[in-house]
Amino acid sequence: MTEDKPDEQKQKDADFSRRAFIKTALIGGVAVASGAVIAKKVSSLSPNKNPNNVLNDDLQQDKLMKGKEYVLMTRKEKEQMVRMFEDEYYKQV
């Protein structure tokens, strides 16, 4: 009977290590599956970009910019703009 005891202990240790492995594998599987579900949900929420719509937007923007004229700012306009940026900056700080 004393000889059987170490074999029983080995069997219990083997059962415990199998359970620990299965438990770890299951937790990992659940984590991977939930990550995949979240990734699918996030990707479905992003807007679908149709290449034709992007091309149309680019063409419209080009037409709009061609109608614009480049005008230099005066020194006074530059100083006013700098003051405006400084005032906004100091309001936030």
N, C-alpha and C positions, 0 to 999 in steps of 0.2 A: 504494500500500500504506500509506503514512503517513496517508492520509485515512481509511482504514478503522479505524484504531486507536481514535480517539475514539468511533466508533459501537460498537465492541466493548466499550469501557469503559462506555458508557451502558447497554448491554444487561446487563452484569454487575451494575452498580449497581441496575438495575431488578429483576433476578432476586433480588438480595440483599434489597431492600426488600420484595418480595413474600414471600419466605421469612420475613423478620422479622415481617411482618404476620400471616402464616398461623400462625407459631409462637406469637405473642402471643394470637391468637384462640383457638387450641387450648388453650393454658394457661388462659385465662379461662373457656372452656367447661368444662374439666375441674373448675376450681375451683367454678363455679356448680353443676355436677351433683353434686359431692361434698357441697357445702353443703346441697343439697336432700335428699340421701340422709340426711345426719346429722340434719337438721331433722325428717324423717319418722320416723326411728328414735326421736328424743327424744320427739316427740309421741305415738308409739304406746306409750311407756313410762309416760306420765302416766295416772293413774287416770281412768276414765270416770265422769263425774258424771251420774247420772241425776236429773233434776229431782224425780221422785217420792221418791227416797231422801232428798234434801236437805229436802224438805217434811216428810217423816216425822221426820227428825232434829230439825227445828225444833219440830214439835209435841211430840215427846217432851221436848225441853229446856224448853219452856214449861210442860208439866205438872209437870216436876220442880221448876222454880222457883216455881210456884204453891204447892207444898207446903212451901216454905221459909219461915222466919220471920226477920225482920230483928231482930238483937240487937246492941245497942251494946257495944263493947269497954270493959272497965274500963281505968283509967289504968295499972294494973300490967300488964295484958295487952299494952297498947301498948308499954310500956317493954321488956318481955321480947322482943317482936317486933323492935323497933329494935335491941336488943342482939344478937339472933340475926343480923340482916342485917349489922350492923357486924362481928361476929366472922367471918362468911363472907367479907365483903369483905377484911378484913385477912389472912385465910388465903390468898387468891388473890394478894395483892400481895406 
